[in-house]
């Protein structure tokens, strides 16, 4: 039985297989419409979510399976003090696979250690968000045609942004990847990622504060929201929240084939006027999230079609 805690739980070959399967699902949805008949997915969300929870549920329903779960800690027995370990032992009696989001880093890992069904980390604190990474990889490969030889600007809250952390871990395994890390001083990428991933793998990267300086040389711009929920005080959040706003004028500085991705939700960091730009692909990205989660469910349940 396999769990998914981090993008590194899959080899590059296994990732490629999941992305191929997701493309096949996109092109031939009818082939997969009953693949999970009789199977149940539990969504255990201790933190708010729109895309991840609902795309997991849509994925399982598209596969002919069923879904159950809770969407906040308050509506589960966590509110009465039940541990994640006890919860997963119970959920293992009710479902065949589960996706868990939790504010505490490592909580899905604790669940996996006590589970008799596959556990998928649907985001743990400021740590990892591997299924967003699968979504991002599928989006990039489908729309850019490759996962190698890319200059990628990561912009915004690189300190607390778990989607960025997971994406870096995944992309460094492909050849000729270069990062431009665009953030204010206070929200720079954590040292452990610089030292253990970027420096260790001799990945080319530079840190800049001005988005305008980076834009002309990017293949992809990955925008992120400043993570309000991870700040210790409101004052720091208010100071940082509108540090970057991508608008039409800034898009004029970017190459004509640069793609703009965002895991969403967006707050102010991308002006709505950018949505009409064909380079803005963040809503397509959300659609790719359904295909790739369908592929992941099939893979972890070892169902072949
Ligand atoms: N991208 C993402 O994780 O969105 P949600 O928080 O809405 O799930």
Boltz pocket constraint, residues with backbone or C-beta under 6 A from the ligand:
constraints:
  - pocket:
      binder: B
      contacts: [[A, 48], [A, 49], [A, 50], [A, 51], [A, 52], [A, 53], [A, 122], [A, 123], [A, 132], [A, 263], [A, 264], [A, 265]]
      max_distance: 6.0
